[in-house]
């Protein structure tokens, strides 16, 4: 079992509008909204299934790395 698959600590990352509501709209490759009423994506929120860790960032991949650090800390490894 790898730390990325630690049971009970799965990562969910959701894109959000500037007002914090979820954004499931289709965007152009430059992040512009394709649908009327969508204000575009502001950031992403990453939430661990354990409900003891969450963070926001403008870059989806950084949340993956920070969640991996959370898992290492749980396993007693480096922070």
N, C-alpha and C positions, 0 to 999 in steps of 0.2 A: 504494500500500500504506500503510495506517495503522499506527501503532504497536500498536494493539489486535490486529492480525493479523500481527505480525512472525513469520515462519516460525521454528519451533523455540522459540518463547516463548509458547505458548498457556497460559492460566491454567485450572487445575482447582481448584474449591472444593468441599470436602467437609464436611458437618456431622459433629460428633462428640459422643459421650456424655461425661459427666463423667470417665469413666475413659480417654478418648482413643480409644475404638473408634469406627468409623464408625457413623453413625445414618442409616438409610434408612427409618425408620418414619414413618408418617403422624402429623401433629400437628394439634392444634386451632389456630385463628387466634391463640391466646394462647401457643402453644408447649408445650402440655401433651400428653403421650403419649396416643395412642388405643389402643395395643397393650400388652397385658400384657408385662412384662419390659423395656420401654423406660424408661430413667431420664430421658428428655428430652434436649434438646440443650444442651450446655454452650457450645460455640463452633464456629467454622469454621476449617479450615486451608486456606490457599491455596498452591498449589505451581505454580511455573513449569516448563514442560517442559524448560527448560535445566538444571534441577536445581541451579541456583546461587542461587535465591531461593525462600523460603517464609516465611510469617507466619501467625499465628493472631489471630483477633479474634472478639468476640461479634456483630459486625455484618458480614454478607456484603458489603454495598456498600463498606465501607471497604477490604476486600481488593482489590476492583476498582481503587480509586483508588491504593492502594499499589503494585499491580502495574503500573499505568500509569506511575508514577514510576520503577520499575525499568526499564521500556522506554525512557523518556526518557533515563535515565542511560546505557543501552547505546548509544543513538543520539548521545550526546555533548551532549545538551541539559541543561536545568536539572534539579536534583535535587529 
